Amino acid sequence: MYAVLRQGGHQYGVQPGEVIQIEKLDTADDEIVLEDVLAVHDGETLTLGEPRVENAVVKAKVLRNGKAKKITVYKFKRRKGYSRKLGHRQPFTEIKILSIAVDGKELAAAN
């Protein structure tokens, strides 16, 4: 079982039991339902959405909120005496995929 979902401007390929980091959500430790499912593969058939698969949901549990490692942004113009150094830490939400369901029928669940 495999699904492709869209969240926060990114697309993620997910399977039940998998832990992924997505764009930060304003939720505490609870279950969430992601409804923007673009494709579902149930082992035999591949269902593609136009643009989304109707009545398909991915259920997930929020594990934690955090910040990614710091990246350094360095701007420099040669021979002009200009340089600028900035840092950025992207906030994220870590989730565990619990199940993938289509039309209310659960196709796969995490073990």
C-alpha positions as CSV (number, residue, x, y, z in Angstrom):
1,M,0.0,0.0,0.0
2,Y,1.3,3.4,-1.0
3,A,-0.1,6.9,-1.3
4,V,1.1,10.2,-2.6
5,L,-0.2,13.2,-0.7
6,R,0.2,17.0,-0.9
7,Q,0.8,19.0,2.3
8,G,2.3,22.5,2.6
9,G,3.3,22.9,-1.0
10,H,5.2,19.6,-1.0
11,Q,4.4,16.1,-2.2
12,Y,5.2,13.0,0.0
13,G,5.1,9.3,-0.9
14,V,3.9,7.5,2.3
15,Q,3.2,4.0,3.5
16,P,1.5,3.0,6.8
17,G,4.0,2.9,9.7
18,E,6.3,5.4,8.1
19,V,7.5,8.6,10.0
20,I,7.9,11.7,7.9
21,Q,8.5,15.4,8.5
22,I,6.0,17.9,6.9
23,E,5.6,21.6,7.0
24,K,4.6,22.8,10.5
25,L,1.0,22.3,11.6
26,D,-0.6,24.1,14.5
27,T,-1.7,21.0,16.3
28,A,-0.8,19.2,19.5
29,D,-0.3,15.5,20.1
30,D,-3.4,14.1,18.4
31,E,-4.5,12.4,15.2
32,I,-4.9,14.3,11.9
33,V,-6.6,13.4,8.6
34,L,-4.9,14.4,5.4
35,E,-7.4,14.6,2.6
36,D,-5.3,16.0,-0.3
37,V,-4.3,12.5,-1.7
38,L,-3.0,12.6,-5.2
39,A,-2.5,8.9,-5.9
40,V,-3.1,5.5,-4.2
41,H,-1.6,2.2,-5.0
42,D,-3.2,-0.8,-3.3
43,G,-0.8,-3.5,-4.5
44,E,-2.7,-4.3,-7.6
45,T,-4.1,-1.1,-9.1
46,L,-2.9,2.5,-9.2
47,T,-5.6,5.1,-8.7
48,L,-4.6,8.6,-9.9
49,G,-6.5,11.7,-9.0
50,E,-7.5,14.5,-11.2
51,P,-6.2,16.4,-9.2
52,R,-7.1,14.4,-6.1
53,V,-8.5,10.9,-5.5
54,E,-12.1,11.3,-4.3
55,N,-12.9,10.1,-0.8
56,A,-9.3,9.1,-0.1
57,V,-7.7,10.0,3.3
58,V,-4.5,9.4,5.1
59,K,-4.7,9.2,8.9
60,A,-1.6,10.2,10.9
61,K,-0.6,10.8,14.4
62,V,1.4,14.0,15.3
63,L,4.6,12.9,17.1
64,R,6.3,16.3,17.7
65,N,7.0,19.8,16.4
66,G,10.5,20.9,16.0
67,K,13.1,22.8,13.9
68,A,15.4,21.4,11.3
69,K,19.2,21.9,11.3
70,K,20.4,25.4,10.7
71,I,21.4,26.3,7.2
72,T,23.7,29.2,6.4
73,V,22.8,31.8,3.8
74,Y,25.9,33.7,2.7
75,K,25.8,36.6,0.2
76,F,28.9,38.0,-1.2
77,K,29.9,40.5,-3.9
78,R,33.5,40.5,-4.9
79,R,35.6,43.6,-4.9
80,K,32.7,45.6,-3.3
81,G,33.3,45.0,0.3
82,Y,29.8,43.5,0.7
83,S,29.1,40.3,2.5
84,R,26.1,39.1,4.6
85,K,25.6,36.0,6.6
86,L,22.2,34.8,7.7
87,G,20.9,31.5,9.2
88,H,17.6,29.8,9.0
89,R,15.9,26.9,10.8
90,Q,12.8,25.6,9.1
91,P,10.0,24.5,11.5
92,F,8.4,21.1,10.9
93,T,5.9,18.6,12.3
94,E,6.9,15.0,12.6
95,I,4.0,12.6,11.9
96,K,3.5,8.8,11.8
97,I,1.2,7.4,9.1
98,L,-1.4,5.2,10.7
99,S,-3.6,4.2,7.8
100,I,-4.7,4.8,4.2
101,A,-8.4,4.6,3.3
102,V,-10.5,5.1,0.2
103,D,-14.3,5.4,0.2
104,G,-14.3,4.7,4.0
105,K,-12.6,1.3,3.4
106,E,-9.3,1.0,5.1
107,L,-6.8,-0.4,2.6
108,A,-3.8,-0.6,4.9
109,A,-3.0,0.1,8.5
110,A,0.3,0.3,10.4
111,N,1.3,-2.8,12.3
